[in-house]
Amino acid sequence: MDAALIDQLAERFPPCHGRDIKGLSKLTAKFCTHKSVAPTLAVFERCSVFRGMDQEHKETQSVRQ
């Protein structure tokens, strides 16, 4: 992963803890290996739904607006 992707992930998932990020990273790595794709923000977002992280972010976004 490049530094730009890491910055995007930090912006996209600000309320997440280290354990959440570790689990998401492992899931994304398995997904990328199975599908033979590179890890991108879109792949992380897709995998985050299965970890229940997507809803947290939407709630955070609505509070900020």
MIDREN-674812 format. One record per residue: x, y, z of N, C-alpha, C in turn. Coordinates in pm, whole numbers, plus 50000, padded with zeros to 5 digits. Example, Ala and Ser with C-alpha at 12.3 -4.5 7.8 and 13.67 -1.06 7.14 Angstrom:
// residues 2
513194943150780512304955050780513204967050780512854977550708513674989450714512905000350787
// end
This chain:
// residues 65
500854988250000500005000050000500895012450000500445022449929501215034749926500715044550033501455054750056501135064550160499815071650133499495074050007498245080849973497035072450014497095059349993495995050650033495845050350185496945050150255496895050250402496235063150451496565074450391495935087150427494445086950398494055081150285492635080250249491895071450349492515060550391491875051750488491705058550623492705066450663492605073750789491465083850785491255089950670490135099350652488805092150649488765080850582487525073450560487035066650687487935062050770487575054450890488155060851016487845073451045488455080151161488085074351297486865069451319486535064951454487025050851486487685044251393488075030351411489315029051499489325018251574490455015151661491425005751589492585003751645493604995351586493124981251555492344975551647491834962051627490894961351507490074971851490489164972451375489944973351244490964981751244491774983551123492534970651091493044964051195493754951351173492824941051110491614939851163490654930351108490264933750965490054946550939489714950950804490864948250708492074950650752493254948250668493394933550633493174924850731493274910550706492184905950609490974910750629489874907150540490134912150398490594924350387490894930150256492014922550187493034918650262494144910950204493644897550149492784890850224492224878150177491374880350052490574890750052489734893949937490604896649814491634904749831492514908349719493244896149665493684887449754494354875249711493404866249634492204864549686491214855849622490774861249486490584874249476490104880449352491234885049260492464884049306493644888549230493534903249190493224911649290493134926049269494054933149368494374945449337495204953549427494314959849534494864962149653494064968849757493864983549721492624987549711492275001449682491275006049786491005018849786490015024249880488655017649858488285015449733487005009049703486924994949760488034987549755488054973949810487924974549962488634983650026488514985250171487084988850211486464997850136485085001750166484134989950151484344982050046483504970250024483634960350139484864957850182485114948450290484634953950424484634966950441484224972950569482774970150600481964968150498480544965150519480404952250598481254942350569481174929450635481674929950779482384940450815482854942150952482004952151029480934957150966480044966551033480634980351050481654983650974482344996450988481715007350902481025003550797480455013350704479395021850773478555015750855477505023250922478065033351021479135029851089479755039251182480205051751110480805050050994481315061550919480175070450872479085064450825477955072550779477375080750893477295074751011476795082051127477725093651161479025091251154479995101551184479885113051083479705109550956479585119750853478355128250875477225122050914475995129850931476115139351051476865135451152477075143951269477925156151229478905154151143479795164951102479085175351017478055171150942477415180450849476475189550916
// end
